[in-house]
Amino acid sequence: MRIGKLLRSGRVIFYIVVMATAILLIASQGIKTGLDLSGGTLVKLELDHVVDDKTMADTTRILQTRLDTLGVVGVVVRPWGTDKILVEVAGIDPQREETVTKILSEQGVYEAFIDGVLAIKGNEVVRVDPERITSGLSGFKWEVPFVINSDAGVHFAEVSTGKKGHPVDMFLDRPANSLLVVNQKIYDVFTAKPEDLALPLKDRLGPDIYFLVVAESLTPENVTMLESLKGKIVKVLIIGDDTYIPTAAEKQMRDMGLRVERVVDERKIEADKKYDETYLRTITGLLDSPTLNIEKPDPKSVEYVVEGGARSRDDAIQQAERIKTILRSGALPVATTIGGKSVISPLLGSEFVRQMLIAGGAAIIFVSLLIAFRYKHWNITIPIIMTALSEATIVLGIAALIHWSMDMPSIAGIIAAIGTGVNDQIIITDEVLVGEVEKDRRKSVGKKVQSAFFIVFSAAATIVTSMTPLAYMGLGSLKGFAITTILGVFAGIFVTRPAYGRTIEFLMKEEKKR
Amino acid sequence: MNILDWIVEQDYRKLFIIPMVLLASLGIFLAFNGVRLGTDLKGGTVLHVEDVSVDSSKVESDIKSLLGKEEVTVLSLRSVGTGKKGMQIEMPPLTDEETRKVKDYVSHEFGEAKFSIDTVGPALGKSFQGEAVKALVIAFIGMALVIFIIFRTFIPSIAVIMCAAIDIIETVGFMSLFGIPLSLNTVAALLMLIGYSVDTDILLTTKVLRRKLDTVDERIKGAMKTGLMMTGTALVALIVLFAVSTSQVVEQLAIVLIFGNAADILNTWITNVGLLKWYVERGGKK
């Protein structure tokens, strides 16, 4: 066998390189599966109307910011077409689902505090202007100008007088009128004095947030305090899981008729780290604390600027965008409603994947048998099947590269692509073989492969043309299908089909020589 | 005598009757019966449970009384290939509260089950409907354009496009007949069908119009050998898929494509062949 000659063909080398890359990518990046396969909760949000890319990006960012700040870990918000948003929540815990649903269906509340005194409320912000980015010696400076109403201007001047250098604490969805139940360790973090002019965090949260330190269970003093707070608070937030606050205490409070929620955060506080910002932010909704930079505020002024610095332009833009989001109270540029919800148990997801693998394997075996029966040659059957598998591998490789999550429609797309791939292989093979036995002897094998390619290309062009609009049209639900189909067809046309053509040419020439 | 020889030698005007009768009967049935919309297109809640054996009438009456709603259907599913069982409960769109009730009932009856719950509000369903129709129309137009560009002759191009259209009409008619709902998944199947359908038609048309060797009948026979093999492999794969899966999604996708491909055999090798022969015999003029 002069197999070496085949392996030196450019098309075959290209195929081998692409395949190796795809396999490496899959091995290193892994394939992300959509929640419909891995299990989880999907919330489908409908926008009021079709929006442009910018508005879509703003909307998803605001939702993501709100979910992140409220401590819901592992939620991904992504655009789904041009008038829908998909919120993917890992896991199927009903409590989490409820929290997410609540956040998604409520308007956010913005508040700014200076040393624990309310300075600006979200509804006082009249306008937020586009950010300004300027480059300076030490990097990039960003500014977000905003306008508040005149009453608020007077109030802000009052509160901020003499506070230059103090932080302005910007909260989104601060847990107002609530009692935070914490253990000693977390309480220490809340009361730790930062190095700058700022007060300990506990004293910056506003007067309507109370603290209770609990060790094992509630002491009689605790109970008295809770009783006295009853009309003042709307809910009790227990911070941390049961290694922080035992369930016994939780039960006691529930029995007292209090509305109790547990805030569990996967990020734990390190013992030696006194001031763990992310953790505190999560609990209190504190998003940012720019420093006040005004000596003597003018009560008549209604225009203010939040500013900051960053090393790169991208960072500056990102930080400014974040501040804009906060100042707008997380108000969405377009109204949304929850249009639908799916809960898929992880067990079902893996069962489905298992079934697909079995079905795929069985389909390959039966299709191979049929092809082998038709051509009576394993050295034709094997390349045909290998080509089909290669196309699936290449599509998965690309999916791994661009971190595309494989959901059910995407898998259907791969199946569609493989199907047309096998069809193309059959066309090429027949073109070469039939000519062999019948009159078309004068035509060289290469010519025959070429004429088969006319049909193959035409078929591919039809599929790609009909699927491309689907991939771009903002059809959320069928996009994955269209994209994997197109990728599969391209993988076939540019990589595997040429290699297969060369292989079959080679095999036929070998046959002739014998 | 070879079956292919026999078919090719028949008077195609007589053979035409078969696909036309099928088209007319399925078309008329579809026109009167319409096609059922899946819950994702009309709105509703579907609970799917895997790996359980159920008494569907008991579950149905339990859930009806639980929700106080009459529009509850329970289907028990069974995989032909693996013997695995499952259940699917279709309900009108439920609120979170109602969903929880049903979920609690299911976990109480069947333990820690492999399940999924899918709720689509009526408005979202409407929006999906729009997407589905748009997708089909656009894919079809895209296909038609490319076909015209490839062949640049009117009648052969129209023949290919017509065959794809007939495939789709017949397949939707079949769905109507067997109560298979039109859902996002079956729409995906219909989109695939457009691709599979034109594959064989392009093969046929290219061979007949672009090759000069052999008689027209011989060229048709050659194309038919290849084309039947193509459709055959697709059918084998789909039948396996249908037999192995207990997932309603996969089963519906597979069964729709099985029928679609079967319809395509008739339409390519009788309807399209007939039209092409007629075109060539008239001297290949437009």
Interface residues (C-beta under 8 A of the other chain):
Chain A: D36 K44 E46 G81 D83 K84 P94 E98 T101 T337 I338 G339 G340 K341 S342 V343 I344 S345 L347 L348 E351 F352 Q355 M356 I358 A359 A362 A363 F366 V367 L370 I371 R374 M408 P409 A412 G413 I415 A416 G419 T420 V422 N423 I426 I427 D430 E431 V434 E438 K439 D440 F454 I455 S458 A459 A461 T462 I463 T465 S466 M467 T468 P469 L470 M473 L475 G476 S477 L478 F481 T485
Chain B: D40 H48 E50 D51 G81 T82 D96 T99 R100 K103 E112 A113 K114 F115 S116 I117 D118 T119 V120 G121 A123 L124 S127 F128 E131 A132 K134 A135 I138 A139 F140 I141 G142 M143 L145 V146 I147 I150 L184 N185 V187 A188 A189 L191 M192 I194 G195 Y196 V198 D199 T200 I202 L203 T206 R210 L213 D214 G222 K225 T226 M229 M230 G232 T233 A234 V236 A237 V240 L241 V244 S245 T246 S247 V249 V250 L253
